[in-house]
Amino acid sequence: MTPLWGGIEAGGTKFVCAVGSGPDDLRAETRFPTTTPEDTIGRAIRFFQQHQGLGRRPSPNSEPLTAIGIASFGPVDPNPDSPTFGHITTTPKPGWAHTDLAGAVRRALGVAVGFDTDVNAAALGEHRWGAAQGLDTFVYLTIGTGIGGGGMVNGQLIHGLIHPEMGHMLIPHDWDSDPYAGSCPYHGDCLEGLATGPALEKRWGQRSETLPADHPAWPLEAKYLALGLVNIICILSPQRIIMGGGVMQQPVLFPLVRREVQELLNGYLQAPAILEQIDDYIVPPGLGDRAGVLGAIALAQQV
């Protein structure tokens, strides 16, 4: 019997739960909106209970799970030695600050739980099955409701003091060309405050997916994202940058970002990947919109 693992992509907008062993073996999957912690975590637990043959509506194809991985929006506490391991901590999402996510799942289901940020987990999934295969130092960014960054350095997921918060780096803000103050409740016009989907909507008065390709929103968005990427490139020297999330679904954005990165670096880094092969250096996820939940399964496989 093939071992099975569970994965939870706990996003600020939606949860995605799945059971399987990899991208070619997902036995069950569900997704639902992120509402209150009690309701949302409860729905996730019931999904896995049904798969394990527990609860009021057991699945006819139920099988035991070896472990469950949780890829969570943050900030979180990913330190297994901490008394608040598995908690979402100071998130600005209403009602979710200081929520014990991993503990609730572990107690309800009686299985080991792996836990990390959603972007670190997505990076792990991309390393195992996607666009980061064969690399040992790379970055994964998601640009959507928020901006998060994770990745690996020398083959290890980045943690350190807590975990990366790349979305909250401070970047130049030209107030004359962009008077929008920013949407971050902590920092105002950090990268997340200027370049998320909600920031685009508030600045331009319509959702980002409704903005046409020739709208002035996209060159400005590309500039902000490129400023963030150049900081990451100069600090971590990643072998590749993977960019996912809903905002990156706009087809014109990748070419604009790549061009801005080259212009900002101005030939300083003499690396062929940037000078000649930028299309293969700044790329979308190989796993598409399943990077998060597959990364959660990869986390479970490490427990």
N, C-alpha and C positions, 0 to 999 in steps of 0.2 A: 504494500500500500504506500503510495506517495505521501510524504508528510505534507500537511497543509498548514498555512499560516493565515492569520487575519491581518488586515491593514485598515487603519483609520486615517484619512486625510482630513484633519480637523481645521477647516478654513473659517475665516471670519464671516464669509457669506454662506457657505454650504459645507456639509460633511459628506465625504464619500467613504463608504465602507465596502470592503471586498474580502473574498476568501480565495486563496489559490497558492501557487508557488512561483509565479512569474508571468511575464506578458503573454505567453502562449498557453497559460493554464490558470485562468480566472474562472472559478466555479460559480460564483455568485457575486453580485454587486448591487449596491443601492446608493442613492444620494438624496439628500433632503436639506432644507434650509437650516441655517444656524439661528436658533431662536434663544430660549433661555438655557442655561446649563442643565437644569433638571430635565427638561423636555428633550433636548438634543442628545445628551449623553444617554438618556434612557432609550431613545430610539436606536442608537448605535448598539447598546447592550442587547436589546431585544432581537436585532438582526443576527447577532452572533449566537444568541441562545437558540434561535430557531435553527440555525445551521448545525448546532451541536445536539439537536434533538431535545432541547429544553424549552420551557415556556409553554404557552397555550397553543401555539401553532407551529409545531416542529416541522422542519423540512423533511420530505420523504427521503432525501439523499444526504441526510445528516452524517457528519464525520467529526471526530475530535480534532481540535486545533492544537498545534504544538505551542504556539505563542501568538501574541498580537503586537503589532508595531503601531505606534501613534505618531503621526507627523502633524504637529500642532502650530497654529498661529501663535504669536508670542507678544511680548517676551515670555519665556518659560524658564523653569529650572531643570536643566538636563543632567545635573550631577547626581549620580546614583547614591553618593554618600551624604547627600543633603537631606535634612528632615522635610524639605518641601519639594523633593524630587517628583517630577511629573505634574507640578502645578503650572498653570498659566498664572503669571504674576501681575505686572503692572500694565496690562493691556488697556488701551483706551476704549475697547469695545464694551458698551454698557452691560453691566451685570456679570461679566466674566472675570474680573480681576480676582486673583487669589483663589482660583478654582482648581480643585484636586481632580484632574482629568484622568491621569494614569491610575491613581489609587482607586477611583470609582470603577474603572473597567476591570482592574485586577481582582478586586473584592467580589464583584458580581459574577465574573466568569471563571475565576479560579485558575487562571493561566498566567505564565510569565509575560511581562509587558516590556517592550522596548520603546523608548521615548526620545524624541528630539524635535527640533524645529521643522516646520514643513519644508523649508528650503534646504536644510541639511539632508533631510530624508530624500527629497527629490534629487539632490546631487548624488546621493548614494545609489538611487535607482538608475540614474543616468550613467553612473560609473559601471554598474553591473550589466545593464542591458541597452544603454542608449548612446547618446552623443559624446560621452566621456570615457568610453571603453578604451583601455590601454593608456590612459593618462593618470598621472599621480598628483598634479597640481592644477586645479581648475576652479571656476566659480559658476554657481547657478544663481540666477536672479529671477524673481517673479515680479511682474509689473501688472498690478490689477487693483483690487480694492485697497491694498497697501503695497509697499515695496519691501521685499525681503531678499537677503542674500545669504548664501551658504556655500559650502564647497569643501574641497580637500586640499591639504598641503602635505606633500610627501606621503600620499596615500592614506592620510588620517583626516577624518572629518574635523572641521575647525571648531574648537570650543574655547579653551583658555579661561579667562575670567568667568564668562557665562557662555555666550555664543555670539556670532557676528550680528550686528544690527546695521547692515550696509545701507538700508533705506533711510537712516537718520543721519547720514553724513551731511555736513553743511557745504553747499556749493554756491558759487557766485550767482547773485540774483540781480539782474538788470531791471531796476524798478521803472525806468523810463519805457522800456519795451514791454514790460510785463508788470503792471501795477497790482496784480493779484497777490494777496498777502500770504497765501499758503493755508493748507487745511490741517496741518499736524497740531493737535492740542498741546503737545509738549514743546515743539521747536518752531512752529509756524512754517517757515519756508525752507525746511530741510528738503532733501531729495524727495522723500515721500510726500511732504506737504505740497510740492510743486508739480509732481509728475504722475500721481496715481490717477486711476479712473475717476474717483470723486473730485479730484482737483481739476481735471479736464472739464468735467460737467459743470462745476461751479464757475470756472473761468469763462467758459464759452456758452453756458446756458443750455447745453444739450449733452446727452450721453455720448461717450467717445465712439461707440459703434455706429452712431448716426452721422458722424462727421465725415464729409467726403475726402478723398485722397488729396485734393488740392487745397484743403483748408489750411489756413495759417497755423492752426493748432499743431500740426505735425512737425514742421521745422523747429518750432519752439520745444516741443516734447523731445525731439531727437537731440537738441542741444543740451537739455538738462540731463538726459540719460547718458549722453556721451561724457559730460563732465564727471558724472559718477563713475563711469567705466574707466576713464583715464586715471582717476585716483586709485581704483582697484588694480589696474594694470601696473602702475608705478609702485604700489606697496607690495602686492602679492606675486607679481610676475606670473599670472596664470597661463597655462598652455592653451586654454580655450575658455571662452565665456559663453554660457548657455543662457538664453533669455526666454522665459515663458510668461504666462499670465495673459489675461484677457486683452489688455491694452496692446500687446505685441501681435495681436491678430490682424492689425491694420497692415496690409502688405507693403505699403510705402515706407513703413517705419524702419525696418532693418537696413535698407540701403542708405537712408538718411543718417541713421546712427553710425554705421560703418564709416561713412564719409566724414562725419563730424569728429569721430575718434582720430582718424588719420590727420585731419587738419589741426586738431588740438595738440597732438603729439609732435607735429611739425618736423618729422624726420629724426627726432631725438633717439628713439629706440630703433636700432638697425636690425630688426627681426623680420625675416621674410614673411612670417605669419601675419604681420601687421602691414608691411609695405606691399606685399604681392599677393597674399592669400587671405585677405581680410574676410572674404565670404565664407571661408572655412574656419575662421577664428571666432567670429561673433555669430552664433547660430541659434536656431530654435531647438527645443528639446527633441531628442530622438524618440522619446516615448509620448510626445504630444501632451494632451491634457491628462494623461494617466501617470505622469511622472510622480506626482505626489502620493497617490495611493499605492503605486508599485514600490515607491521608495519606502513607504510604511511597511510593506511586506518584507522588503529587504532588511529593514530594522528588526523585524520579528525574527528573521533568520539569523541574526547576530546574537540574539539573547542566549 
